[in-house]
Amino acid sequence: MRVLVQRCKEAQVTVGDELTGKIEAGLMLLVGITHEDTEKDAIYLADKISGLRIFEDEQEKMNLGLLDVGGAVLSVSQFTLYGDCRKGKRPSFAAAARPDAAERLYETFNQLLRDKGIQVETGRFGAMMDVTFTNWGPVTLMVESPLRD
């Protein structure tokens, strides 16, 4: 699994004219899932992201996590995180998990974050979405589940 983490002042996602998720300060997450990913990967990433110390304390050091600041999450499924652009001009998405498996793991990941007491808003899996947010810092990190041997 890959999650692009962006600290944000606000974020929202719409599908057509419907607002499906909106948060104030917190994290904007783009979530990509590949074929080999399991619930173990979702657990690892939910733990990692919920504890990432990327919010500033009183000394303006990145020492606080999402739970420390009472932040929320806007989580958007993003199969294009597994796009391979090394050959030709058109990305290959062969490494992205099939939709049925990816959706289950995406929902599991979101629920794991909720179970930690984090407000999680989402887009709609598989839909064409419009995502808007204000990146705060900017702070943007790619977080991946561990490589398998």
Secondary structure, 3 states (H helix, E strand, C coil): CEEEEEEEEEEEEEECCEEEEEECCEEEEEEECECCCCHHHHHHHHHHHHHCCCEECCCCCEEECHHHHCCEEEEEECHHHHCECCCCCCCECCCECCHHHHHHHHHHHHHHHHHCCCCEEECCCCCCCEEEEEEEEEEEEEEECCCCC
